[in-house]
Amino acid sequence: MKDDKKIYLRIIYFFLLFFMIKVGNDYYETPMKSYSYIIFLFIYLYYYLFDILNFTDEYGRWTPWVRSSAINIIIAIILWSFSKSSLIFFKFSLLWVVSNLIRMVMVKIYRSGGTYRGIFIGRAEEYIVANKGYTERNFGELEYISKDKVRNFEQLKEILKDRKVEIISIEEEFMKKYESEFFKLKIKGYKVYCEWQFMQKIERKIYVEKIKTKWFLYTEGFEILHNSFQRNLKKICDISFAIIIGVLVIPVMGVTCILIKLGGGPVFFRQKRIGLGGEEFEIIKFRSMRVDAEKDGARWAEKNDSRITKFGSFLRKTRIDELPQLWNVFKGEMSFVGPRPERKIFIDELEKVIPYYNIRHSVKPGLTGWAQVMYPYGASVEDALHKLEYDLYYLKHQNFMFDLMVFFKTMKVVLSRKGM
């Protein structure tokens, strides 16, 4: 996957950036002190938040140079004000130039291979969505052709004759009608997708209403359901990170407890949720709603919900309210990444109207998940359907690198305060 490639490049860039700072300090006989490590992490975080580490140059080739210069200049001025050393400007200017030159190499590596010229035959509104994802993931060029121009296979052959394309996306009914002809195209080297399969690849979700039970039998993936190595690796990582992050956020949790208590009412909110295998467990969070939030019974959380306190709104946007669930992760009831756990009263309703909804209970629920970073708000049955589409995609493709990508995307959501 291109996403795996991007994560590997980010990790390499991380160590190269650290190496440059360390070598620079050693060369100028200014060994790295504690603040140097903080500066390094701050620079890398800035690069991540401002899309310098996307390696796509979707905002223009020189935009990363402008954005990276901002942080380097600011840090250089701050350090110069304390040290009055002109060497500071030289060091950060050199860091700015070399880091961007390395990034240009990363962009070339990221773009090399895996780019395909394709045609999308269908409706214009669906093409807009497909082309956006196609471009963002650097797959190549995707041309739109109205389905009115392709009424039979002969017209499609004429279109293919004039274009050098590798990918064809077309409506499922048309593909079924000319199945043998499309088979011939496939063995000639074309990548042929029916519309919803192509959208699944681009949007990285599984269209629940398009699949049937036999699809699960014939499709690859879902290794997390039967691969003991993947499950054990995930369990080890969960417990390790729960301990490490738990220790690091103790001060934040302490301050949060005090502020919630000053506002009146209990600090923690406990509620029964459905976890692995449909078993109930008690989730624990910092209370972000009024004490009487459900005096009229259970209901979906809404956007700008009046039941959420002012401080609770901050807790939700920064995801600080989720931190107590580190205890659930440590106990083995939850994982860091997975489908978000839901209440039984809502699950009973959703399983009646959404096919395959109970599949999400085949794995441990997560503190965050693919659905949370791709479709961050949900307050209805329709929203639950869309989230399930992302959850199924996660179950199909889950691996360590995918979990790492979800973790980084969650950090970006938290730090930009886009969470609910």
C-alpha positions as a Markdown table, in Angstrom:
| # | Residue | x | y | z |
|---|---|---|---|---|
| 1 | Met | 0.0 | 0.0 | 0.0 |
| 2 | Lys | 1.1 | 3.6 | -0.6 |
| 3 | Asp | 0.2 | 4.3 | 3.0 |
| 4 | Asp | 2.8 | 1.8 | 4.2 |
| 5 | Lys | 5.4 | 3.4 | 2.0 |
| 6 | Lys | 4.6 | 6.8 | 3.4 |
| 7 | Ile | 4.9 | 5.6 | 7.0 |
| 8 | Tyr | 8.3 | 4.0 | 6.3 |
| 9 | Leu | 9.5 | 7.2 | 4.7 |
| 10 | Arg | 8.3 | 9.2 | 7.7 |
| 11 | Ile | 10.2 | 7.0 | 10.0 |
| 12 | Ile | 13.4 | 7.3 | 7.9 |
| 13 | Tyr | 12.9 | 11.1 | 7.8 |
| 14 | Phe | 12.5 | 11.1 | 11.6 |
| 15 | Phe | 15.9 | 9.5 | 12.1 |
| 16 | Leu | 17.6 | 11.5 | 9.4 |
| 17 | Leu | 16.4 | 14.8 | 10.9 |
| 18 | Phe | 17.5 | 13.6 | 14.4 |
| 19 | Phe | 20.9 | 12.6 | 12.9 |
| 20 | Met | 21.3 | 16.0 | 11.3 |
| 21 | Ile | 20.6 | 17.9 | 14.5 |
| 22 | Lys | 23.0 | 15.6 | 16.5 |
| 23 | Val | 25.8 | 15.7 | 14.0 |
| 24 | Gly | 25.5 | 19.5 | 13.8 |
| 25 | Asn | 25.7 | 19.9 | 17.5 |
| 26 | Asp | 28.7 | 17.5 | 17.8 |
| 27 | Tyr | 30.5 | 19.3 | 14.9 |
| 28 | Tyr | 30.1 | 22.7 | 16.5 |
| 29 | Glu | 30.9 | 21.2 | 19.9 |
| 30 | Thr | 27.4 | 21.9 | 21.4 |
| 31 | Pro | 26.3 | 18.5 | 22.6 |
| 32 | Met | 22.5 | 17.9 | 22.6 |
| 33 | Lys | 21.0 | 19.0 | 25.8 |
| 34 | Ser | 17.4 | 18.2 | 27.0 |
| 35 | Tyr | 16.0 | 21.3 | 25.2 |
| 36 | Ser | 17.6 | 20.1 | 21.9 |
| 37 | Tyr | 15.5 | 16.9 | 22.0 |
| 38 | Ile | 12.3 | 19.0 | 22.7 |
| 39 | Ile | 13.2 | 21.3 | 19.7 |
| 40 | Phe | 13.7 | 18.2 | 17.5 |
| 41 | Leu | 10.3 | 16.7 | 18.4 |
| 42 | Phe | 8.6 | 20.1 | 18.0 |
| 43 | Ile | 10.1 | 20.5 | 14.5 |
| 44 | Tyr | 9.0 | 17.0 | 13.5 |
| 45 | Leu | 5.5 | 17.5 | 14.9 |
| 46 | Tyr | 5.2 | 20.8 | 13.0 |
| 47 | Tyr | 6.2 | 19.1 | 9.8 |
| 48 | Tyr | 3.6 | 16.4 | 10.4 |
| 49 | Leu | 0.7 | 18.8 | 11.2 |
| 50 | Phe | 1.4 | 21.1 | 8.2 |
| 51 | Asp | 1.6 | 18.1 | 5.8 |
| 52 | Ile | 5.3 | 18.5 | 5.0 |
| 53 | Leu | 5.5 | 14.7 | 5.6 |
| 54 | Asn | 2.9 | 13.8 | 3.1 |
| 55 | Phe | 5.5 | 13.7 | 0.2 |
| 56 | Thr | 2.8 | 14.5 | -2.3 |
| 57 | Asp | 3.5 | 18.3 | -2.9 |
| 58 | Glu | -0.3 | 18.7 | -3.5 |
| 59 | Tyr | 0.0 | 22.3 | -2.4 |
| 60 | Gly | 2.9 | 23.1 | -4.7 |
| 61 | Arg | 6.5 | 22.1 | -4.9 |
| 62 | Trp | 7.8 | 25.1 | -2.9 |
| 63 | Thr | 5.1 | 25.3 | -0.2 |
| 64 | Pro | 7.1 | 22.9 | 2.1 |
| 65 | Trp | 10.1 | 25.2 | 1.8 |
| 66 | Val | 8.0 | 28.2 | 2.9 |
| 67 | Arg | 6.3 | 26.3 | 5.8 |
| 68 | Ser | 9.5 | 24.7 | 7.1 |
| 69 | Ser | 11.3 | 28.1 | 7.0 |
| 70 | Ala | 8.7 | 29.5 | 9.4 |
| 71 | Ile | 9.5 | 27.1 | 12.2 |
| 72 | Asn | 13.2 | 27.3 | 11.6 |
| 73 | Ile | 13.2 | 31.1 | 11.7 |
| 74 | Ile | 11.0 | 31.2 | 14.9 |
| 75 | Ile | 13.2 | 28.8 | 16.8 |
| 76 | Ala | 16.4 | 30.5 | 15.6 |
| 77 | Ile | 15.2 | 33.9 | 16.8 |
| 78 | Ile | 14.1 | 32.5 | 20.2 |
| 79 | Leu | 17.5 | 30.7 | 20.7 |
| 80 | Trp | 19.4 | 33.7 | 19.5 |
| 81 | Ser | 17.6 | 36.0 | 22.0 |
| 82 | Phe | 19.1 | 33.8 | 24.8 |
| 83 | Ser | 22.5 | 33.1 | 23.3 |
| 84 | Lys | 23.2 | 36.1 | 21.1 |
| 85 | Ser | 25.1 | 33.7 | 18.8 |
| 86 | Ser | 25.0 | 34.2 | 15.0 |
| 87 | Leu | 25.9 | 30.5 | 14.7 |
| 88 | Ile | 22.3 | 29.7 | 15.6 |
| 89 | Phe | 21.1 | 31.2 | 12.4 |
| 90 | Phe | 23.7 | 29.4 | 10.3 |
| 91 | Lys | 22.8 | 26.0 | 11.9 |
| 92 | Phe | 19.1 | 26.4 | 11.4 |
| 93 | Ser | 19.5 | 27.7 | 7.9 |
| 94 | Leu | 21.6 | 24.7 | 7.1 |
| 95 | Leu | 19.0 | 22.4 | 8.7 |
| 96 | Trp | 16.3 | 24.1 | 6.7 |
| 97 | Val | 18.1 | 23.6 | 3.4 |
| 98 | Val | 19.4 | 20.0 | 4.0 |
| 99 | Ser | 16.1 | 18.8 | 5.4 |
| 100 | Asn | 14.1 | 20.0 | 2.4 |
| 101 | Leu | 16.6 | 18.5 | 0.0 |
| 102 | Ile | 16.2 | 15.2 | 1.7 |
| 103 | Arg | 12.5 | 15.7 | 1.5 |
| 104 | Met | 12.7 | 16.2 | -2.2 |
| 105 | Val | 14.4 | 12.8 | -2.5 |
| 106 | Met | 11.6 | 11.3 | -0.4 |
| 107 | Val | 9.0 | 12.8 | -2.7 |
| 108 | Lys | 10.7 | 11.1 | -5.7 |
| 109 | Ile | 10.9 | 7.8 | -3.9 |
| 110 | Tyr | 7.2 | 8.1 | -2.9 |
| 111 | Arg | 6.1 | 8.9 | -6.4 |
| 112 | Ser | 8.2 | 6.1 | -8.0 |
| 113 | Gly | 6.2 | 3.1 | -8.9 |
| 114 | Gly | 2.5 | 2.4 | -8.3 |
| 115 | Thr | 1.1 | 5.2 | -10.4 |
| 116 | Tyr | -1.6 | 4.2 | -12.9 |
| 117 | Arg | -3.5 | 6.1 | -15.6 |
| 118 | Gly | -7.2 | 5.1 | -15.3 |
| 119 | Ile | -10.6 | 5.9 | -16.7 |
| 120 | Phe | -13.7 | 6.2 | -14.6 |
| 121 | Ile | -17.0 | 5.4 | -16.4 |
| 122 | Gly | -20.0 | 6.4 | -14.4 |
| 123 | Arg | -21.7 | 9.4 | -12.7 |
| 124 | Ala | -19.9 | 12.7 | -12.3 |
| 125 | Glu | -20.6 | 13.1 | -8.6 |
| 126 | Glu | -19.0 | 9.7 | -7.9 |
| 127 | Tyr | -16.0 | 10.6 | -10.1 |
| 128 | Ile | -15.4 | 13.7 | -8.1 |
| 129 | Val | -15.0 | 11.6 | -4.9 |
| 130 | Ala | -12.9 | 9.0 | -6.7 |
| 131 | Asn | -10.6 | 11.5 | -8.4 |
| 132 | Lys | -10.0 | 13.4 | -5.1 |
| 133 | Gly | -8.9 | 10.2 | -3.4 |
| 134 | Tyr | -6.9 | 9.0 | -6.5 |
| 135 | Thr | -5.0 | 12.3 | -6.6 |
| 136 | Glu | -4.4 | 12.5 | -2.8 |
| 137 | Arg | -2.9 | 9.0 | -2.7 |
| 138 | Asn | -0.7 | 9.7 | -5.7 |
| 139 | Phe | -2.1 | 6.8 | -7.8 |
| 140 | Gly | -1.8 | 8.7 | -11.0 |
| 141 | Glu | -4.2 | 10.3 | -13.5 |
| 142 | Leu | -7.9 | 9.4 | -13.5 |
| 143 | Glu | -10.0 | 10.5 | -16.6 |
| 144 | Tyr | -13.8 | 10.8 | -16.4 |
| 145 | Ile | -16.1 | 9.4 | -19.1 |
| 146 | Ser | -19.8 | 9.7 | -18.9 |
| 147 | Lys | -21.6 | 6.4 | -18.8 |
| 148 | Asp | -23.9 | 7.7 | -21.6 |
| 149 | Lys | -20.9 | 7.5 | -24.0 |
| 150 | Val | -20.4 | 3.8 | -23.2 |
| 151 | Arg | -23.6 | 1.9 | -24.0 |
| 152 | Asn | -21.9 | -1.3 | -25.3 |
| 153 | Phe | -18.5 | -3.0 | -25.3 |
| 154 | Glu | -17.6 | -1.9 | -28.8 |
| 155 | Gln | -17.7 | 1.8 | -27.6 |
| 156 | Leu | -15.5 | 0.9 | -24.7 |
| 157 | Lys | -13.0 | -0.8 | -27.0 |
| 158 | Glu | -12.8 | 2.4 | -29.1 |
| 159 | Ile | -12.1 | 4.4 | -26.0 |
| 160 | Leu | -9.4 | 2.1 | -24.9 |
| 161 | Lys | -7.8 | 2.1 | -28.4 |
| 162 | Asp | -7.1 | 5.9 | -28.2 |
| 163 | Arg | -5.9 | 5.9 | -24.5 |
| 164 | Lys | -3.0 | 4.2 | -22.8 |
| 165 | Val | -4.7 | 3.2 | -19.5 |
| 166 | Glu | -4.1 | 0.5 | -16.9 |
| 167 | Ile | -7.2 | 0.9 | -14.8 |
| 168 | Ile | -10.9 | 0.7 | -15.8 |
| 169 | Ser | -13.7 | 1.4 | -13.4 |
| 170 | Ile | -17.2 | 0.8 | -14.6 |
| 171 | Glu | -20.7 | 0.0 | -13.3 |
| 172 | Glu | -21.2 | -3.6 | -12.1 |
| 173 | Glu | -24.3 | -4.2 | -14.3 |
| 174 | Phe | -22.2 | -3.4 | -17.4 |
| 175 | Met | -19.4 | -5.6 | -16.3 |
| 176 | Lys | -21.7 | -8.6 | -15.7 |
| 177 | Lys | -23.3 | -8.0 | -19.1 |
| 178 | Tyr | -19.9 | -8.3 | -20.9 |
| 179 | Glu | -18.2 | -10.7 | -18.4 |
| 180 | Ser | -16.2 | -12.7 | -21.0 |
| 181 | Glu | -15.0 | -9.6 | -22.7 |
| 182 | Phe | -13.8 | -8.0 | -19.5 |
| 183 | Phe | -12.0 | -11.3 | -18.7 |
| 184 | Lys | -10.0 | -10.9 | -21.9 |
| 185 | Leu | -9.1 | -7.4 | -20.9 |
| 186 | Lys | -7.9 | -8.6 | -17.6 |
| 187 | Ile | -5.6 | -11.2 | -19.0 |
| 188 | Lys | -4.2 | -8.5 | -21.3 |
| 189 | Gly | -3.0 | -6.7 | -18.2 |
| 190 | Tyr | -5.8 | -4.2 | -17.5 |
| 191 | Lys | -6.9 | -3.7 | -13.9 |
| 192 | Val | -10.7 | -4.0 | -14.1 |
| 193 | Tyr | -12.9 | -2.9 | -11.2 |
| 194 | Cys | -16.6 | -2.6 | -10.9 |
| 195 | Glu | -17.6 | 0.8 | -9.5 |
| 196 | Trp | -18.0 | 0.0 | -5.9 |
| 197 | Gln | -14.8 | -2.1 | -5.8 |
| 198 | Phe | -12.9 | 0.8 | -7.2 |
| 199 | Met | -14.5 | 3.3 | -4.7 |
| 200 | Gln | -13.6 | 0.8 | -1.9 |
| 201 | Lys | -9.9 | 1.0 | -2.9 |
| 202 | Ile | -9.9 | 4.8 | -3.2 |
| 203 | Glu | -12.0 | 5.7 | -0.2 |
| 204 | Arg | -10.6 | 2.8 | 1.9 |
| 205 | Lys | -14.0 | 1.6 | 3.1 |
| 206 | Ile | -16.1 | -1.4 | 2.3 |
| 207 | Tyr | -19.6 | -0.7 | 0.9 |
| 208 | Val | -21.7 | -2.9 | 3.2 |
| 209 | Glu | -24.8 | -2.6 | 1.1 |
| 210 | Lys | -23.0 | -3.9 | -2.0 |
| 211 | Ile | -21.4 | -7.0 | -0.6 |
| 212 | Lys | -23.0 | -10.4 | 0.2 |
| 213 | Thr | -21.9 | -13.3 | 2.5 |
| 214 | Lys | -20.0 | -15.0 | -0.3 |
| 215 | Trp | -17.8 | -11.9 | -0.6 |
| 216 | Phe | -16.3 | -12.7 | 2.8 |
| 217 | Leu | -15.7 | -16.3 | 1.7 |
| 218 | Tyr | -13.8 | -15.4 | -1.4 |
| 219 | Thr | -12.0 | -12.2 | -0.4 |
| 220 | Glu | -8.5 | -12.1 | 1.1 |
| 221 | Gly | -7.6 | -10.3 | 4.3 |
| 222 | Phe | -9.2 | -10.3 | 7.8 |
| 223 | Glu | -5.9 | -11.9 | 9.1 |
| 224 | Ile | -6.5 | -10.4 | 12.5 |
| 225 | Leu | -9.3 | -12.9 | 13.0 |
| 226 | His | -7.1 | -16.0 | 12.5 |
| 227 | Asn | -3.5 | -14.9 | 12.6 |
| 228 | Ser | -2.2 | -15.6 | 16.2 |
| 229 | Phe | 1.1 | -13.7 | 15.5 |
| 230 | Gln | -0.8 | -10.5 | 14.6 |
| 231 | Arg | -3.1 | -10.8 | 17.6 |
| 232 | Asn | -0.2 | -11.4 | 20.0 |
| 233 | Leu | 1.9 | -8.6 | 18.6 |
| 234 | Lys | -1.1 | -6.3 | 18.9 |
| 235 | Lys | -1.6 | -7.4 | 22.5 |
| 236 | Ile | 2.0 | -6.7 | 23.5 |
| 237 | Cys | 2.0 | -3.3 | 21.8 |
| 238 | Asp | -1.3 | -2.4 | 23.6 |
| 239 | Ile | -0.1 | -3.2 | 27.1 |
| 240 | Ser | 3.3 | -1.6 | 26.5 |
| 241 | Phe | 1.9 | 1.6 | 25.1 |
| 242 | Ala | -0.8 | 1.7 | 27.9 |
| 243 | Ile | 1.9 | 1.7 | 30.5 |
| 244 | Ile | 4.2 | 4.2 | 28.8 |
| 245 | Ile | 1.5 | 6.7 | 27.8 |
| 246 | Gly | -0.3 | 6.2 | 31.1 |
| 247 | Val | 2.9 | 7.3 | 33.0 |
| 248 | Leu | 3.4 | 10.2 | 30.7 |
| 249 | Val | -0.1 | 11.6 | 31.0 |
| 250 | Ile | -0.4 | 11.3 | 34.8 |
| 251 | Pro | 0.0 | 15.1 | 35.2 |
| 252 | Val | -2.6 | 15.8 | 32.6 |
| 253 | Met | -5.1 | 13.4 | 34.2 |
| 254 | Gly | -4.4 | 14.9 | 37.7 |
| 255 | Val | -5.2 | 18.4 | 36.5 |
| 256 | Thr | -8.3 | 17.2 | 34.7 |
| 257 | Cys | -9.6 | 15.4 | 37.8 |
| 258 | Ile | -9.2 | 18.6 | 39.8 |
| 259 | Leu | -11.0 | 20.8 | 37.2 |
| 260 | Ile | -13.9 | 18.4 | 36.8 |
| 261 | Lys | -14.3 | 18.2 | 40.6 |
| 262 | Leu | -14.3 | 22.0 | 40.9 |
| 263 | Gly | -17.2 | 22.0 | 38.5 |
| 264 | Gly | -19.2 | 19.7 | 40.7 |
| 265 | Gly | -20.3 | 16.1 | 40.3 |
| 266 | Pro | -18.3 | 12.9 | 39.8 |
| 267 | Val | -14.9 | 12.9 | 38.0 |
| 268 | Phe | -15.4 | 9.7 | 36.1 |
| 269 | Phe | -18.1 | 8.4 | 33.8 |
| 270 | Arg | -18.7 | 4.7 | 33.7 |
| 271 | Gln | -20.9 | 2.9 | 31.3 |
| 272 | Lys | -21.5 | -0.7 | 30.0 |
| 273 | Arg | -20.3 | -1.2 | 26.4 |
| 274 | Ile | -20.1 | -4.2 | 24.1 |
| 275 | Gly | -16.6 | -5.6 | 23.4 |
| 276 | Leu | -15.0 | -8.7 | 22.0 |
| 277 | Gly | -17.4 | -11.5 | 21.2 |
| 278 | Gly | -20.4 | -9.4 | 22.2 |
| 279 | Glu | -19.4 | -9.4 | 25.9 |
| 280 | Glu | -20.2 | -6.4 | 28.0 |
| 281 | Phe | -17.5 | -4.5 | 29.9 |
| 282 | Glu | -17.5 | -1.2 | 31.8 |
| 283 | Ile | -15.8 | 1.6 | 30.0 |
| 284 | Ile | -14.3 | 4.5 | 32.0 |
| 285 | Lys | -14.0 | 8.1 | 30.8 |
| 286 | Phe | -13.6 | 11.6 | 32.3 |
| 287 | Arg | -17.1 | 13.0 | 32.6 |
| 288 | Ser | -17.8 | 15.5 | 29.9 |
| 289 | Met | -21.6 | 15.8 | 30.2 |
| 290 | Arg | -23.9 | 17.1 | 32.8 |
| 291 | Val | -24.8 | 14.6 | 35.6 |
| 292 | Asp | -28.4 | 14.5 | 34.4 |
| 293 | Ala | -27.5 | 14.0 | 30.7 |
| 294 | Glu | -29.7 | 10.9 | 30.3 |
| 295 | Lys | -32.5 | 11.7 | 32.7 |
| 296 | Asp | -34.9 | 11.2 | 29.7 |
| 297 | Gly | -33.3 | 7.9 | 28.6 |
| 298 | Ala | -30.4 | 6.9 | 26.3 |
| 299 | Arg | -30.0 | 8.9 | 23.1 |
| 300 | Trp | -27.3 | 9.5 | 20.4 |
| 301 | Ala | -24.7 | 12.2 | 21.1 |
| 302 | Glu | -25.3 | 15.2 | 18.8 |
| 303 | Lys | -23.1 | 17.8 | 17.3 |
| 304 | Asn | -22.9 | 20.8 | 19.7 |
| 305 | Asp | -24.8 | 18.7 | 22.2 |
| 306 | Ser | -26.3 | 21.0 | 24.9 |
| 307 | Arg | -25.6 | 18.2 | 27.5 |
| 308 | Ile | -21.8 | 18.7 | 27.1 |
| 309 | Thr | -20.2 | 21.1 | 29.6 |
| 310 | Lys | -17.8 | 23.8 | 28.5 |
| 311 | Phe | -14.8 | 22.0 | 29.9 |
| 312 | Gly | -16.3 | 18.7 | 28.6 |
| 313 | Ser | -16.2 | 20.2 | 25.1 |
| 314 | Phe | -12.5 | 20.8 | 25.4 |
| 315 | Leu | -11.9 | 17.3 | 26.8 |
| 316 | Arg | -13.7 | 15.8 | 23.8 |
| 317 | Lys | -11.9 | 17.8 | 21.2 |
| 318 | Thr | -8.6 | 17.0 | 22.7 |
| 319 | Arg | -9.6 | 13.4 | 23.4 |
| 320 | Ile | -8.4 | 13.8 | 27.0 |
| 321 | Asp | -11.8 | 12.4 | 28.2 |
| 322 | Glu | -10.6 | 9.0 | 26.7 |
| 323 | Leu | -7.4 | 8.8 | 28.7 |
| 324 | Pro | -8.9 | 6.7 | 31.6 |
| 325 | Gln | -9.6 | 4.0 | 29.0 |
| 326 | Leu | -5.9 | 3.2 | 29.2 |
| 327 | Trp | -6.9 | 1.1 | 32.2 |
| 328 | Asn | -9.4 | -0.8 | 29.9 |
| 329 | Val | -6.5 | -1.4 | 27.5 |
| 330 | Phe | -4.2 | -2.6 | 30.2 |
| 331 | Lys | -6.9 | -5.0 | 31.5 |
| 332 | Gly | -7.2 | -6.4 | 28.0 |
| 333 | Glu | -10.8 | -5.3 | 27.4 |
| 334 | Met | -9.8 | -2.8 | 24.7 |
| 335 | Ser | -7.1 | -2.2 | 22.2 |
| 336 | Phe | -5.4 | 1.1 | 21.1 |
| 337 | Val | -6.8 | 0.7 | 17.6 |
| 338 | Gly | -10.1 | -0.9 | 16.7 |
| 339 | Pro | -13.8 | -0.2 | 16.3 |
| 340 | Arg | -15.2 | 2.1 | 19.0 |
| 341 | Pro | -17.3 | 0.2 | 21.5 |
| 342 | Glu | -21.0 | 1.0 | 21.5 |
| 343 | Arg | -23.9 | 0.5 | 24.0 |
| 344 | Lys | -26.1 | -2.5 | 23.8 |
| 345 | Ile | -29.3 | -0.5 | 23.5 |
| 346 | Phe | -28.0 | 1.0 | 20.3 |
| 347 | Ile | -26.4 | -2.2 | 19.0 |
| 348 | Asp | -29.7 | -4.0 | 19.2 |
| 349 | Glu | -31.2 | -1.4 | 17.0 |
| 350 | Leu | -28.3 | -1.2 | 14.6 |
| 351 | Glu | -28.1 | -5.0 | 14.0 |
| 352 | Lys | -31.7 | -5.0 | 12.8 |
| 353 | Val | -31.1 | -2.5 | 10.0 |
| 354 | Ile | -27.3 | -2.7 | 9.2 |
| 355 | Pro | -26.0 | -6.0 | 7.7 |
| 356 | Tyr | -22.9 | -7.5 | 9.2 |
| 357 | Tyr | -22.8 | -5.0 | 12.0 |
| 358 | Asn | -21.9 | -7.7 | 14.6 |
| 359 | Ile | -18.7 | -8.5 | 12.7 |
| 360 | Arg | -17.0 | -5.5 | 14.4 |
| 361 | His | -17.3 | -7.4 | 17.7 |
| 362 | Ser | -14.8 | -10.0 | 16.3 |
| 363 | Val | -12.0 | -7.9 | 17.6 |
| 364 | Lys | -11.4 | -5.8 | 20.7 |
| 365 | Pro | -12.8 | -2.3 | 20.6 |
| 366 | Gly | -10.3 | 0.5 | 20.4 |
| 367 | Leu | -9.5 | 3.9 | 22.0 |
| 368 | Thr | -9.4 | 5.2 | 18.4 |
| 369 | Gly | -10.1 | 3.6 | 15.1 |
| 370 | Trp | -10.0 | 3.9 | 11.3 |
| 371 | Ala | -13.7 | 5.0 | 11.4 |
| 372 | Gln | -12.9 | 7.7 | 13.9 |
| 373 | Val | -10.2 | 9.3 | 11.9 |
| 374 | Met | -12.0 | 9.0 | 8.5 |
| 375 | Tyr | -15.5 | 9.7 | 9.7 |
| 376 | Pro | -15.2 | 11.6 | 13.0 |
| 377 | Tyr | -18.8 | 12.4 | 13.8 |
| 378 | Gly | -21.7 | 9.9 | 14.2 |
| 379 | Ala | -25.2 | 10.6 | 15.6 |
| 380 | Ser | -27.6 | 8.4 | 13.6 |
| 381 | Val | -28.1 | 5.0 | 12.0 |
| 382 | Glu | -26.8 | 6.3 | 8.7 |
| 383 | Asp | -23.6 | 7.5 | 10.4 |
| 384 | Ala | -23.3 | 4.1 | 12.1 |
| 385 | Leu | -23.5 | 2.5 | 8.6 |
| 386 | His | -20.7 | 4.7 | 7.3 |
| 387 | Lys | -18.5 | 4.0 | 10.3 |
| 388 | Leu | -19.1 | 0.2 | 9.9 |
| 389 | Glu | -17.8 | 0.5 | 6.3 |
| 390 | Tyr | -14.5 | 1.9 | 7.6 |
| 391 | Asp | -14.4 | -0.6 | 10.5 |
| 392 | Leu | -14.7 | -3.5 | 8.0 |
| 393 | Tyr | -12.0 | -2.1 | 5.9 |
| 394 | Tyr | -9.8 | -2.0 | 9.0 |
| 395 | Leu | -10.6 | -5.6 | 9.9 |
| 396 | Lys | -9.7 | -6.7 | 6.3 |
| 397 | His | -6.4 | -4.8 | 6.1 |
| 398 | Gln | -5.2 | -4.7 | 9.7 |
| 399 | Asn | -1.5 | -5.0 | 10.4 |
| 400 | Phe | 1.1 | -3.2 | 12.5 |
| 401 | Met | 1.7 | -0.5 | 10.0 |
| 402 | Phe | -2.0 | 0.2 | 9.5 |
| 403 | Asp | -2.3 | 0.6 | 13.3 |
| 404 | Leu | 0.6 | 2.9 | 13.3 |
| 405 | Met | -1.0 | 5.0 | 10.6 |
| 406 | Val | -4.3 | 5.3 | 12.5 |
| 407 | Phe | -2.3 | 6.3 | 15.6 |
| 408 | Phe | -0.5 | 9.1 | 13.7 |
| 409 | Lys | -3.8 | 10.3 | 12.2 |
| 410 | Thr | -5.4 | 10.3 | 15.6 |
| 411 | Met | -2.6 | 12.5 | 16.9 |
| 412 | Lys | -3.2 | 15.0 | 14.1 |
| 413 | Val | -6.9 | 15.1 | 14.9 |
| 414 | Val | -6.2 | 15.7 | 18.6 |
| 415 | Leu | -3.5 | 18.3 | 18.1 |
| 416 | Ser | -5.6 | 20.2 | 15.5 |
| 417 | Arg | -8.6 | 19.9 | 17.9 |
| 418 | Lys | -10.9 | 18.5 | 15.2 |
| 419 | Gly | -12.2 | 15.7 | 17.4 |
| 420 | Met | -15.7 | 15.5 | 18.8 |
